[in-house]
Amino acid sequence: MTGFVYMMSDKPRGVIYIGVTSDLKDRAWEHRNQTTKGFTSKYNLKNLVWYEWHPNIVLAIRREKSLKRYRRQWKENLIEEFNPSWLDLFERIDENDNAYRPHPNTRAWDDYN
């Protein structure tokens, strides 16, 4: 089962939420429509501003936990490399294949081949 790590926001350089899912379209739709109460509904985080694909959910969860440890500026830079204007990518999920590739010198590289 593939996995996705994603970030939701309310506006450019606004509040950022990092999540993980095996079904990006459905999960982003749930956030957009506030189907469950929680952080994203409390802060009105409806815009999918960044995501990356992983070959399985275990690797996606590992990456999500790693991203949550980074400072905010690093997360903003990551978003802006992929989505400079912080546009809502929900309608374009199928147009962008942002597959994560670890540095070739890391042990995790073999998991992505």
C-alpha positions in Angstrom: 0.0 0.0 0.0 1.4 3.4 -1.0 1.6 6.3 1.4 1.5 10.0 1.2 2.9 12.7 3.6 1.1 16.0 3.1 0.7 19.5 4.5 -2.5 21.5 4.8 -2.7 25.3 5.5 -5.2 28.0 5.8 -3.3 30.6 3.7 0.2 31.3 2.3 2.7 31.1 5.2 -0.2 30.4 7.6 -0.8 27.5 10.0 0.7 24.2 8.8 -0.5 20.7 9.5 1.5 17.6 8.6 -0.3 14.3 8.1 0.0 10.9 6.5 -2.4 8.8 4.6 -2.8 6.0 2.1 -5.5 7.9 0.2 -4.5 11.5 -0.4 -7.6 12.5 -2.4 -10.0 11.2 0.3 -8.0 12.6 3.2 -7.6 16.0 1.7 -11.4 16.0 0.9 -12.1 15.2 4.6 -10.0 18.1 5.7 -11.6 20.5 3.2 -15.0 19.5 4.3 -14.2 19.4 8.0 -15.7 15.9 8.4 -14.0 15.4 11.8 -13.3 17.8 14.6 -9.6 18.4 15.3 -6.6 20.6 14.5 -7.4 21.2 10.9 -11.1 22.1 11.4 -10.2 24.3 14.4 -7.7 26.4 12.3 -9.7 26.1 9.0 -6.8 24.3 7.2 -8.5 23.4 3.9 -5.7 24.0 1.4 -3.5 21.1 0.4 -0.2 22.9 -0.1 2.4 20.1 -0.3 2.6 16.3 -0.6 5.0 13.6 -1.4 4.5 9.9 -2.4 6.1 6.9 -0.7 6.1 3.3 -1.9 4.5 2.2 1.4 2.7 3.6 4.4 5.5 2.6 6.8 8.0 4.8 5.0 5.5 7.6 4.8 4.9 7.5 8.6 8.7 7.5 9.1 9.0 10.6 6.9 6.0 12.3 8.6 7.6 11.9 12.0 10.9 13.3 10.7 9.2 16.3 9.1 7.5 17.2 12.3 10.8 17.6 14.0 12.0 20.3 11.5 11.8 24.0 12.2 8.9 25.9 10.6 11.2 27.8 8.1 12.5 24.5 6.8 8.9 23.3 6.2 8.0 26.6 4.5 11.0 26.1 2.2 10.0 22.6 1.4 6.5 23.8 0.5 7.8 26.7 -1.7 10.1 24.4 -3.6 7.1 22.3 -4.7 4.4 25.0 -4.6 5.9 28.5 -4.6 2.6 30.3 -4.4 1.1 28.1 -1.8 -1.8 27.2 -4.1 -4.4 24.7 -3.1 -3.2 21.5 -4.9 -6.4 19.5 -4.3 -7.6 19.7 -7.9 -4.2 18.9 -9.2 -3.3 15.8 -7.1 -3.1 13.6 -10.3 -0.9 16.2 -12.1 2.1 16.2 -9.8 4.0 13.1 -8.9 6.2 14.2 -6.0 8.0 11.0 -5.1 10.3 11.2 -2.2 13.9 10.0 -2.8 16.3 9.9 0.2 19.9 10.9 -0.3 21.7 8.0 -2.0 24.1 7.6 0.9 21.4 6.8 3.4 20.4 3.4 4.5 16.8 4.2 3.5 17.7 4.5 -0.2 17.2 0.7 -0.8 13.6 1.0 0.4 12.8 3.3 -2.5 14.3 1.2 -5.3 
